[in-house]
């Protein structure tokens, strides 16, 4: 039998202990803030019925869904005619389920199925992986984690304000200060679509505008023209995107007929943030922000790192009737999502992780004999009972081998257990960084390790 060289699917990664310590550091901070803001945790399955997922992300998003083949002989119920009708038709015959593309559509399904047990407004958070059949590149993976917080059942502007404050608190706690929160409103984009002659192609318009950062304004203008847009009006819209003065922007929006109530809400949003407890909030209005997902209907936001070349590290927005497609009408929702994997990449590049988060023990117990090893069983248990991360070398081996092991795992202290230590009740504690060591009673060992 030939040996197969192991490999990973493109766009996926293994995470070793050091990376997992850093990822857990980010997750713990995000989760702590979710709970602080009153969000409760839920989980949903990795796979959903395709009937739940399809039609919620636009044509491009639907194409990135991972479909799961039906179990057993999945071709048994197909015919030659099914194959001739093409892959889209065939997929409906051989695949009923898919991996979730995001956490928001599964949330909408969850809310509808559990509406009688839920108290509205329903504030939930979710930290789980999602999958997209995208082209892998820097900061873009096929399997990645999202950390979502959503408020379902409230139309009040305070929800958008609160989620912005939550974003600010998380990035402050991560010490990630080089970022900007960009906000826009889908109503602005819908007005732009009508202005350029694409009133009935608003989703296609938003999808193209969302590509400005990736392919540039000229290519986007060409794509919009191909959809039937008026080129002179396209240029007017693109010039509006370049205006930096928020007051001038909002005045020009009024002049082209944008809903006054929407403009008033944007003003109220910024006013509320200005009164928010002296937090250093980094928010700007960006009319080119589109967010490609088709279910957004109101304010949208995206977080961009300004210190590292990277895509968005967070985003979100309001969706007024996502539950409506599952039969529950009139339930508005708004949410944000932290991109764990991109946040990790940014923090790693900027060297923002504290050194002390490595998942190493505080002390390693080394020994000389089987009898010393048995004596150390009680010692390691006692240290752990006091909240000290302790490890016992698991077998008798040369002392040099045990010290080499302690160096490789980066343990700061070793505790030596030999015959002399057993008889005297004083154990040699060695500082692996300085090389200093001294005999201490066990209560002194515990105090020293806790102090350090």
N, C-alpha and C positions, 0 to 999 in steps of 0.2 A: 504494500500500500504506500503510495507516494505521500510525503508530508506536505501539508498545506501551510504556507507561511501566514501567521495570524495578521489580521489587519482590521481597521475600523471603517465603517461607512463614512464617506466624505461628509463633512459638516457635523461630525460628532466627535467627542473627545472623552478620554479617561481623565479622572481627577485623582491625583495622589494625595497623601495625608497633608502635605504643606498647602496645596491648593485648596483642599477641602476646609482647612482651618480658616483660610481667608474668605472663602465663600460663605462659611457659616458665620463669620464675623459680620459680613454685610447683611445676611438674612436676619441675624439676631437683632441688629439695629433697626431694620425695616419693620420686623415683627413687633418689636417693642413700641415703636411709634404707631403702628396700626392699632395696637391694643390701647395705647394712651388716648387715641382719638375715638375710641368707642366702637371699633370694628370687631366683629366676631368671625372666627375662622370656619371655613367649610372646605371640603374637597369634592371633586367630581372625577368620574372615570377618565382614564387616558383616551379611551375610544368612545365615540358617540355614533349614533345612527347618522348615515349620510343625509337623511332627510332633515336632521337637525342642523347640520353644518352648511349644506349647499345653499346658495342664494343669499348668503348673509355678508359676504366679503367682496362682492363684485366679481366680474368675470376673471380678472387676473388672480384674485385671492382664491377663488374656487379651483383654479388650475394648479395651485400650490398645495392642495389638500392631499395628504397621504391616504390612499384607499387601502382597505384590508380585504383580501380575497375571502370569499365565503369558505367555510370549512368543508372538508370532504371533496367530492368531485364537483368542483365549482363550474365546470363546463357542461355538466350533464343536462342543464335546463336551457342551453343555448342552441341556436341553429346557425346554419350557413348564412341565412338572411340577417341574423343579429350581427354577425361579423362584418357583413357587407355594408351595414348601416353605419359603421364607424365606431371609434373607441368610446365616445360619449354614450351612445346607446348600449354598447356591450357592457360598459361599466355597471349600468343599472341591473344587468342580469347576473353579474358575477361578484358584485361587491355591495354589501348593505351597510357597512360600517367604515369609519375612518378615524385617524388620529386627530385629536382636537388641534385646531389652528391657533386658537387663543383661549382665554378663560372667560371672555365676556358672553359669547353666545351660549356656552354651557351654563353660565350663571342664569341667563334668561330662561333657559329650559328648566333649571332647578327651581327658580322662583315660581314658574307656572305650575310645576308639579307639586310644590309644597306651599302654595299660596294660603291654604287654610291654617297652616302652622306658623306662618311668618307674621311678625308684627312690623307694619310699615310706619315710618321709613325703615327699610332693612339695610343695615350697614354690615357688609361682609368683606373679609379679606381672604385671599387664596394665594398660596405659593406652591406652584407646581410646574412641571415641564410642558412645553407645547412643541409641535412639529410642523415644519413648512418645507416643502420640496423646492427650496430656493437655491440659487447658485451660491455656493460657499465663497466667502471672501472675508477680509478683515472685519471683525465685529458682526458678521452675519453667519449664523449657523443654522443647520437643519433641525437640530434639537437644542432647545434653550429654555431657560426658566423665566417665567414671568411672576412678578409679585404685585398682585392687583388689590385695589381697594375700591369698592363701589357703594353708592348710596342709591337704593331703589325705592321709588314711591314718593319722591319729593321734587317739586319744581322750583323751589326757592333758590335764589342766587347764592345764599350762604353756603350751599353745598360746593359750588365751584370755588368759593373763597377758602373754605375749610380744606379742600383737597390741595389747593396751592400752598397753604400753610403747612400741610403735612409733607409735601415735597420739600419745602424749605427746611423743615426740622430734620428730615432724614439726611439730606445732603450736608447739613451743618454737623450732625453727629458723625458722619463719615469723614469729616474734614475735607470734603470735596467742594471747594469754593469756586472753582473755575467752570461755571455753567451759566446758562440763561434759560429761563422759561418763556417760550414764545406762545402767544395765544392768538386765536382768531375766532371767527364765527362762521358756521356753514351758511347762514343767511347772507353774509357778505359774498361768499363764493357763488351762491345761487344767483344773486343779483348780477355778478360779473358774467356768469354764464348766459343770462338773458341779454345782457348788454352786448355781448359779442355774437349773439344769434344762436346760442346753443341752449335755449330755454328747456328743451325736452331731452337734453343730453347732459344734465347737471352732473351725474356721477362720472361720466366719461371726462367731462371738463375738470372735475376735482382730481381725478386720477392723473391727468396730464400735468396739472399745476403742481401736484405732489412730486413731480420728477425734476423740478427746476434745479434743486441742489445736485442732482445726479447727472443731468444731461445738458443743463444750461437753458437760458431763456430762448435762444434762437431755435433750438431743436423743439422746445415746447411750443413755440409760436407756429412752427411748421406743422406739428402734429395737430394743433387746434385748427389750423387752416384746412387741413385734410378732412377734419370733421365737419367743415362747413362754416367755420367762424369768419367774421369780418376782420380783415387784417388791421385796418386802422383802429378799430375798437380794441383789438388785442393789444396793440401798442399803447393805447390809453390805459388799459388795465395794468400792463406791465410797468408803465411809468408810475402808477399809483403805488405799486409795490415798493418803489425806491424811496418814497417820501418817509422821512424819519420823525417828523413832528406829529405826535398823536392828535393834537387838536386840529391841525390842517387836514389830516387823513379823515377824521370823523366828519369834518365839514364837507369835504369832497364827496364822501359817501352819501351824505344828505342830498347833495346836489344831483347825484345820479339816481336818486329815488330809493335808497335803502331804507328799510323799515325803521322809523324813528324809535320805536320801543326797543329794538335790538341795540341800537346805538346808545340809548339811555342805560340799558343793562350793562353794556361794556363800561360806560362811565362809572356806574354804581359799583361795579366789580373793582375797578382801580381805586375808587374812593374808600371802599371797605378795606382793601389791602393797606392803604396808607394809614389806617387807624389800628393796625394789627400789632400792638404790643411791641413796637420798636424792633421788630424782626427785620433783618436785612434781606428783603425780598427782591429777587432779580427777575422781573417780568417785563416783557415788551410786547406791543402789538405788532404782528407780522401778517400782513394781508396775503402773503404768498403761501402761508401754512395751510395745507389742505387735508392731511391725513387721508390716505387712500381708502380706508375702510368705508363701505357704503352705508353702514348703519348709523353714522353720526348725523345729528340733526341740528345741534346748537353750538355752544362754545366748544372749541377744541384747543388742546395745548400739546406742546412737545418740549422736551428738555434736551438741550444741546450742550455738549462739553465744549468749552472754549479753550481748554488747555491741551487737548489731544485731538488729532484728526480722527473723528469717529462719527457714526450715524447717531440717531437719537438714543439717549440713555433712559428715556422715560416719555410717556405720552398719555393721552386720554381725551375725554370729551363727553358731551351729553348725547344721549340717544333716547328720543321721546317715546318710541313705541316698539322697542325690540321684542318685548314679550308679546306684542300683538300678533306676530307671525305664528305664535303658538297658542293663540286663542284668548289671551288676557289683554284686553284693550285698555288704553289710557294710563298705563303705568310708566312714568318717566324715570330714567336712570342717568347717572353720571358717574364716571370712574376714572382712575389713573392706573398706570402700570409702570413698574420699575423694571428696566432690562438688566437683570442680575449679571448676565455674562458680559455685557458691554461696560457696566459699572466696574466689574472686576478688572477688565482690560484697562480702563482709564486709570483706576487706582494703582494698578501694577506699574503702568508706564510712568505715573507721576510719583511713585514710591510713597504712597499714602498709608500703607498698612503698618500698624505698630508692630515692633519686633516681638512683643510678648504674647502674640496670639497663636504662636505655633503650638500644636497639640502634643507637646512633649511632656514627660513626667517631671516633677520637681526634683525627684531623687531616685537613684537606682541603688538597690541593695546588692552588694557583691559579697562573696563568701569563698571559703577555702575547702570545705568538705561537705559531705552529705549531712553530717550532724549540724554543721553551721547553717545549712540550707533549711533544715527542719526548724531550727530555732528562729530563723528569719520569717517563717510563716506568720507567727504571731505579731512580729514587728510590723510587717507590711500591712497587715489588717488593721493594726492600731493607728498607723499613719493615715490610712484611707478613711478610717472612722472620724478622724479629726479634720477631714477635708483636704488633706495633702495628696497630691497626685504622686503616687509611689509605684515603682515597678521593682520586681524581684527577678534577678537573673534566674531563669527557670531550671538550670541544671548545673551540676558540678563541672567546672572547666578551669583552665589556667587563669590566674588573676589578670594576666596581661590581656587575654582574650576578652575578659569582662570589661576591662577599662577601655579597650579599643571599641567595644560596642557602645559604651557610654559616650565616647567622643563622637561616634557616627550619628547617634540620635540626638546629640546636642544637649544632654542632660546637664543642668547646672551643678548638681551635687551628687556625690556617691556616699553611701553609708557602708562602712566595712564591718562585716561580722565574721570574726575569727574566734579561736578558743579563748584568747585573752579577753576579748570583749564579752564573751558569754560569762566568763568567770568574774569579771570586775563590774559588769553592768554599765560600763562606759564604752560607747561606740564611736569609732573614728569617722567624723564627718569631714569630707574633703570637698573644698571649693574647686571645681574643675577648671574655672577660668584663671584663678590666681595660683592654684596648686597648694594653697594653705590648707592644713588639716589639724583638727584637735579632737581629743577624746571628750565626749559629752554624755551625760545621763540622758535617758530617753525623753524626759520632759523638756530638757534643754534642747535636744535635737528638734523636737516639735516646735518649740518657740522660735528657734533660729530659722527653720524652714518657713514658718508662717510669716515671719518678719520680712523675709527676702522673696 
